[in-house]
Amino acid sequence: MNKSNKVKKPSVAKVSTKAASSSLKSQEAKRKQVFRPILDNSFTQSNQWPFIEPTIANDIVDLLEVLLKMQDSTFKYRGFNPTVSALEKQAAANRGIHKNACVQIKYVFVCKYDISPATLTNVFPTLCFTASKSAEDRVKLIQLPRGSLERLSKALGVDRVGIFGLTKDTEGAQPLFDLINENVKDIEAPWLDCIFREEMVFNQPNTKHVASTVGRKKNK
């Protein structure tokens, strides 16, 4: 074979480690360090729903189902809007914002796992806490197991209702209330405990800063 017929290998450009390093440094130099403010809070809003043992939860559904079968079409506190509206008025009355007396809902039942999106039910722990009459007389929030919505809607004779509010004087409900009082704890929201005091104390927010970076704006 002639030397002129030999196949030449393509040349490969070599990039030095030093050049690659300087390229990364130049990219980092284009980013600007900033400090973002964050609120330091020792409390968390997760897991506010009082835990209920599965067997107790099933017993609650059984008793509530029987109770709802005794109600007629005038049963007021059912569904999202009527229950939330009643709790909001109750909270305003109990905090002295409104002077007019209102009916006091004591027990709120939510078919939490049958209702979506979750944002519809996330409001209830805080709302029930603020609607409580006092630290000693709080609204009880009861989360019901999956499948409860269909059973309870059928018992009441309506379509897809998974939220119910009951007053402490609801006729025929004492066995249900006794079971709840013995087995379901109150909602805990330490950052809201001040609403039950005569004078609310507001503390200055504890603001901290965390270091971060942002890309520099490109010149147009």
N, C-alpha and C positions, 0 to 999 in steps of 0.2 A: 504494500500500500504506500502510495506517495505521501510525503509529509503534507502536501497541499490538500489532500483529501481527508485529513484528520478532523474529527468533530471537536470543536472547541466548547468547553464548558462555559455557561453564562457566568459572568462575574457577579458577585454578591457584595453589595455595599455593606461595610461593617460600621456599626454604630458603637462607639466607645461607651463604656460604663459611665465615664465622666460626663459625656454629652447627655446621656439619659437622665443622670442625676440633676444636671443643671436645668433640664427641661421641666422636671417635676418641681424644682424649686421656683422656677418662674411661674408655674401654674399656681403654686401656693401663695406666691407674692401677690397674685391678682385678687386674692380673697382678703376681705377686710374683717378684722376681729371686732365684734360688738358684744355688748352685755345686755341680755334680755331679763326684764324683771319678772319674778315669779312670787306668788303669795305663799308663804310658809304656813301651812295649816296642819295641826296635829290630828285633826279629825278627818274621817273619810265618809263618803255618802254611800259606800257599798254595803251590802248585807244589812240594810235597815229593816228588812222584813223579819218579824219575829219567827223563829223556827218552830215548826209544829211536827211532832212525831207522826209518821205516816198512818199508824193505826188510829190516833186521835183525830187526824184530818179526815179520815174516812167516816168516823163516828159523827163528826161535825156535819159532813155532807148529808148523812142519813137523817139527822135531826132537822137540818135546815130544809131538806126536801119535804119532809112531813109538814113543817111549818108553812112553807110557801104554798102548799096545796090548800091551806086554810084561808089564804089571802084572796081578795077579789080584785077586780080591775082598777079599784081606787088606790091600790098599793102604790105609794108615791116614790119611794126611794129605791128605784131600780134603774139600771143602765148608767152609762157614764155621765151624761150631762146633768140629769136631775140630782144624782148623788154628789157630784163635784160642786154643783151650785149650792146645795144645802150645806155642805161642809165649809165652803168659803164664807157663807153668811154666818154660820156658827162660829167660825174663827174670828170674824170681825166683831161679833157680839161679845164673845168671851174676852176679847182683848180691849173692849171698851171703845172700839172705833164706831160701832153702831149701838145706839141705846135701846133699840127695839128688841124685845125678847124673841127668841126663836126656838123651834123644836130642837132638842139636843139628840143627835145621832150618837149612839154609844158603841155600836158594833158595825164594822164595815167588812163585808165579805167580797173577795175578788178572785175570780177564776183566772189567776195570773198566767197559768201555763196554756190557757186556751185562747188568750187574747194577744193579737199582734197588730201593729208593732209594739215592742216593749215600752216605747215612750208613752203609750196610753196609760200604763199602770205605774210607771216610775214616779209619778207625782204623789201617789197615795201615802207613802210613809211620812213625808214632810207635811202634807196637807192634814192628815189625821192627827199628827202631833200638835200642830198649831190650832186645830179645832178643839183640842181637849180643854175641859173646863178648868182644870188645875193639875198640878203635878201628881196629886193623889187620885184624881178622877180623869184618867186619860181615855181617849177613844181607842178601842181595841181594833187592831187590823189583823184580819185572818186571811191568809192565802190558801186557796183550795187546790186540791190535786188535779192533774190533767184528767179531762173527761167530765168534770163537774158541770161545765157550762151546759152541755146537752141535757143532763139530768134535771138541773134546776130550772132551765127554760121550759122544759116539758111540764114540770111540776106547777109552774106559775101560769102556763098556758100562753106563752109568748115566744117569739123567735129570737134566739141568740142574745140572751141577756146574761151577763156574767159578773155584774157588780150590784151589790145590794147593801142598803143601809137600814139598820134596825134601831129603834129607840129602846131604852131599858124597860119601858112599860108595855112592850109588845105582848099581846095576849097569847098565852100558850108557849112562850119562848123560854121560860125559866130553866128547864132542864138543859137547853142548849147553852144558855148564858152561864150556868154553873160549870158546865164542862169547859167552856172557854176560859172562865176566870181561874180555874184550877190548873190549866195546862198551857195557856198562851201568855207569854210575857208581854209587858208594855213595850211600845216603840222606844228606842233609845236614840236621842239626838242631842248630845251634850252641848253642841254649839247653839242650841235653841232653848236651853234651860232658863235663860234669863227672861223669857216671855211670861213665866209664872211668878216673877217677882214684882213687887210694887214699883220699883224703879229699875229700869233696864240700864245696864252699864255697857257702853260700847268701847271696845279697846282699839287702839291704833293698829292698823294692819301691819303685820311683820313681813315687809317686802325684802326679798333677797334678789341677787343677780347671778345669772349663770353665763359663763363665757361661751360664745358661739361665733360663727363666721358667716359672712354673706359674700356672694360674688360681687365684684366691682361692676358698676354700670358701664356699659359700652358707650363710647362716644359715637353719636350719630353723624 
